[in-house]
């Protein structure tokens, strides 16, 4: 899906400003430039799994399903939408200094049983963030630091990677919470105001076809410390700047389901699976200005005391 002329013209100045300060990362199939939709202060998504607020976002901000590359099964860009299909878009707000992600996902089987060896072990949305666009690693290997404490200090320090899984499952063997920061000892990163989500599921877990409606909010970090936010340095999102983003949509079907007879598929935003290790392999996203094409009058102004009081997971069982 190519960006239409109107958004190219609107963002031209920002692109020229950012081009001199950053180097290009891995491009997205069929996308001229990744762009983060800006939500006005006080009108950010409500994080309740109702995606109707996102209807105002123009199509040219979306990364379509057919731009995603499947790694594990060798499918590449040849995808079967009867097995999995999704639409996704990302945004930001200068008012909250947060990133926002949305996905509507059809899946012929929603796996969340708390077991498994690949990625989070269950269906998940793995998101990588490189806020300062430095191409940093978010995974420290055992040989990188002789001291175990120093190694842990550098897990996700300058770029972050987490699996997002629903519902919460305290007794899972891998992704126990909704935001599994798999290489870090952090226990606070998924809590408001640093992280939050909205989730609705049409259908049943571990039983046939579903449609999942997902919203994610997250803070971003220049220097993340697993001990807590007071020891971390938050990144300031600035209009016209470029950040690095990557994501992989993991589809862990049961043995009886398809995925070509295999159980683990992964659809990434670009063809380079190494984005799970470092953000040199992520893609560029511009922090867009307020889009003059959009009428925000249909979006109510958020009430601060209500914004963090969202129900964490709403299930709509068929």
C-alpha positions in Angstrom: 0.0 0.0 0.0 1.6 3.2 -1.1 1.3 6.5 0.8 -1.0 8.8 -1.0 0.2 12.2 -2.1 -1.6 14.1 0.6 0.3 12.4 3.4 3.6 12.6 1.6 3.1 16.4 1.1 2.1 16.8 4.8 5.2 14.9 6.1 7.8 16.1 3.6 9.3 18.6 5.9 9.5 16.1 8.7 11.1 13.5 6.5 13.8 16.0 5.3 14.6 17.0 8.8 14.9 13.4 10.0 16.8 12.1 7.0 20.0 14.0 7.9 20.0 12.7 11.5 19.3 9.0 11.0 20.1 6.2 8.7 17.5 4.0 7.0 16.7 0.7 8.6 15.0 -2.3 6.9 12.1 -1.2 4.6 8.6 -2.6 4.8 7.2 -4.4 1.8 4.9 -2.1 -0.2 5.2 0.8 2.2 6.9 4.0 1.1 7.5 5.2 4.7 6.4 4.0 8.1 4.3 6.7 9.8 3.0 7.0 13.4 -0.4 8.7 13.6 -0.5 11.5 16.1 -3.3 11.6 18.6 -4.1 15.0 20.0 -3.5 15.5 23.8 -6.5 14.3 25.7 -8.0 12.4 22.8 -5.8 9.2 23.0 -7.4 5.8 22.6 -9.4 4.6 25.6 -7.7 1.1 25.8 -10.8 -0.9 26.2 -10.6 -3.2 23.1 -13.3 -1.1 21.3 -11.4 -0.2 18.1 -14.0 2.3 16.8 -11.9 5.3 17.8 -9.3 4.1 15.3 -11.7 4.4 12.4 -10.6 8.0 12.0 -7.0 7.0 11.2 -6.5 7.2 7.4 -5.7 4.0 5.6 -2.2 5.2 4.6 -0.9 4.8 8.2 -1.8 1.1 8.3 0.7 -1.7 7.7 -1.4 -4.3 5.8 -1.2 -8.0 6.4 0.3 -8.6 2.9 3.3 -6.4 3.8 4.3 -8.9 6.5 6.9 -11.6 5.9 6.5 -15.1 7.4 9.8 -16.5 8.7 9.4 -19.9 10.4 7.3 -21.8 7.9 9.1 -20.4 4.8 6.0 -18.8 3.4 7.5 -15.3 2.9 4.8 -13.1 1.5 2.6 -16.0 0.4 0.0 -16.0 3.2 -3.3 -17.9 3.8 -5.9 -15.5 5.2 -8.2 -18.4 6.2 -5.5 -19.3 8.7 -4.5 -15.8 9.9 -5.1 -12.3 8.9 -4.7 -8.9 10.6 -4.6 -5.2 10.2 -2.4 -3.0 12.4 -1.5 0.6 12.9 0.6 2.5 15.4 0.4 6.0 16.8 1.8 8.4 19.4 0.8 11.3 21.6 2.9 14.3 22.6 0.4 14.8 25.4 1.1 11.5 27.1 4.5 10.9 25.6 3.4 7.3 24.8 3.2 5.0 21.8 -0.1 3.4 20.9 -0.6 0.2 18.8 -3.8 -1.4 17.4 -4.4 -4.8 15.9 -7.6 -6.5 14.7 -6.7 -10.1 14.1 -8.6 -13.0 12.6 -7.2 -16.4 13.6 -8.5 -19.9 13.0 -7.2 -20.9 16.5 -6.3 -18.7 19.5 -3.6 -20.4 21.4 -3.2 -19.4 25.1 -2.4 -22.5 27.2 0.7 -21.3 29.0 3.0 -23.9 27.4 5.3 -24.0 24.4 8.9 -23.5 23.5 8.8 -21.0 20.6 8.7 -17.2 21.3 6.2 -16.6 24.1 4.9 -20.2 23.7 1.4 -18.9 22.8 -0.1 -16.6 20.2 1.5 -13.2 20.8 2.5 -9.8 19.3 6.2 -9.2 19.8 7.1 -5.5 19.6 10.6 -4.0 19.4 11.2 -0.3 20.1 14.3 1.7 19.4 13.2 5.2 20.6 16.4 7.1 19.8 16.9 5.3 16.5 20.3 4.2 17.4 20.0 0.6 16.1 20.8 -0.7 19.6 20.7 -4.3 20.7 18.0 -5.2 23.2 19.4 -8.7 24.0 22.7 -9.2 26.0 24.4 -12.6 25.4 26.2 -14.5 28.2 29.6 -13.6 26.8 28.9 -9.9 26.6 29.4 -9.3 30.3 31.4 -11.4 32.8 29.2 -10.1 35.7 25.6 -11.5 35.7 24.3 -8.3 37.3 25.9 -6.2 34.6 24.4 -8.4 31.9 20.9 -8.0 33.5 21.4 -4.3 33.7 22.0 -4.2 29.9 19.0 -6.4 28.9 16.7 -4.1 27.1 18.7 -1.1 28.2 18.8 1.1 25.0 16.1 -0.7 23.0 13.3 -2.9 24.2 11.5 -6.1 23.0 8.5 -7.7 24.6 5.8 -10.3 23.8 2.2 -9.2 24.3 -0.1 -12.1 25.2 -3.7 -12.4 26.3 -5.3 -13.3 28.7 -2.9 -12.9 31.7 -1.9 -16.4 32.8 0.1 -16.4 36.1 0.9 -20.1 35.9 2.2 -20.1 32.3 5.7 -21.5 31.8 6.9 -18.6 29.7 4.7 -15.5 29.1 3.0 -15.2 32.5 1.8 -11.6 32.1 0.3 -9.7 29.3 3.6 -8.0 28.4 6.5 -10.5 28.7 9.8 -8.7 28.8 11.5 -12.1 28.3 15.2 -11.0 28.8 14.6 -8.7 31.8 13.9 -9.2 35.5 11.6 -6.2 35.4 8.2 -6.5 37.1 6.9 -2.9 36.7 7.1 -2.2 33.0 3.6 -3.4 32.2 1.9 -1.4 34.9 0.2 2.0 34.4 1.3 4.6 33.6 4.2 2.8 31.8 2.0 0.3 30.0 -1.6 -0.6 29.5 -3.9 -2.4 27.1 -7.4 -3.1 25.9 -8.4 -6.6 24.6 -11.6 -8.2 23.4 -12.0 -11.7 21.9 -14.9 -12.8 19.8 -14.6 -16.6 20.2 -13.1 -18.9 22.7 -9.4 -19.5 23.8 -8.0 -22.8 22.5 -11.1 -23.6 20.5 -11.7 -22.6 16.9 -11.9 -19.3 15.0 -11.6 -16.0 16.8 -11.4 -12.3 16.1 -9.1 -10.4 18.6 -9.2 -6.7 19.1 -6.1 -5.3 20.7 -4.8 -2.0 21.9 -1.4 -1.4 23.5 0.0 1.7 25.2 3.7 1.9 26.2 6.3 4.3 27.5 9.6 4.4 25.6 13.1 4.5 27.1 16.5 5.9 26.4 18.0 3.9 29.3 15.7 1.2 30.8 16.6 -0.2 34.2 14.8 -3.3 35.3 14.8 -2.1 39.0 12.3 0.6 38.3 11.3 3.9 36.5 13.1 6.1 38.9 16.4 4.4 37.8 15.4 4.7 34.1 15.5 7.5 31.6 12.4 8.0 29.6 12.6 9.1 25.9 10.8 12.2 24.8 8.9 11.6 21.6 9.3 14.6 19.3 7.2 15.5 16.2 9.3 15.1 13.0 11.8 12.6 14.5 12.2 9.0 13.4 12.2 6.0 15.7 12.9 2.3 15.0 10.1 -0.2 15.3 9.8 -3.9 14.6 7.1 -6.4 15.3 6.4 -10.1 14.8 2.9 -11.6 15.0 3.3 -15.2 16.3 0.7 -17.8 15.4 1.0 -20.9 17.5 -1.6 -23.3 16.3 -2.4 -26.7 17.8 -0.9 -29.8 16.2 -4.3 -30.5 14.6 -4.5 -27.1 13.0 -2.7 -26.0 9.8 0.2 -23.6 9.3 1.2 -26.1 6.7 1.3 -28.9 9.3 3.6 -27.0 11.6 2.5 -25.3 14.8 4.6 -22.1 14.9 4.4 -19.3 12.4 5.8 -15.8 12.7 4.8 -12.8 10.5 7.2 -9.8 10.7 7.0 -6.2 9.6 10.0 -6.8 7.4 12.0 -9.8 6.1 14.8 -9.6 8.7 14.1 -11.9 11.7 17.1 -10.6 13.4 15.0 -7.7 14.7 14.3 -9.9 17.7 18.0 -9.4 18.6 18.8 -5.8 17.7 17.1 -2.8 16.2 19.4 -2.3 13.3 17.0 -4.7 11.7 13.9 -2.7 12.7 12.0 -0.3 10.3 11.8 3.5 10.3 8.7 5.2 11.6 8.2 9.0 11.5 6.4 10.7 14.4 3.8 12.5 12.3 2.2 15.9 13.0 -1.5 16.2 13.6 -3.1 15.1 10.3 -5.2 18.0 8.9 -7.4 15.5 7.0 -8.8 14.1 10.2 -11.9 15.4 12.0 -11.2 14.6 15.7 -14.6 16.0 16.9 -16.0 12.4 17.1 -13.4 11.4 19.7 -14.3 12.4 23.3 -11.8 14.1 25.5 -10.3 11.6 27.9 -10.9 12.0 31.6 -7.6 11.4 33.3 -8.9 9.6 36.4 -10.8 7.2 34.1 -8.0 6.6 31.6 -6.0 4.2 33.7 -9.1 2.4 35.1 -9.9 0.3 32.1 -11.0 -3.3 32.5 -7.9 -5.3 31.7 -9.4 -7.9 29.5 -13.0 -8.0 28.2 -14.1 -11.3 26.7 -17.0 -11.7 24.4 -17.7 -15.4 24.2 -19.7 -16.8 21.3 
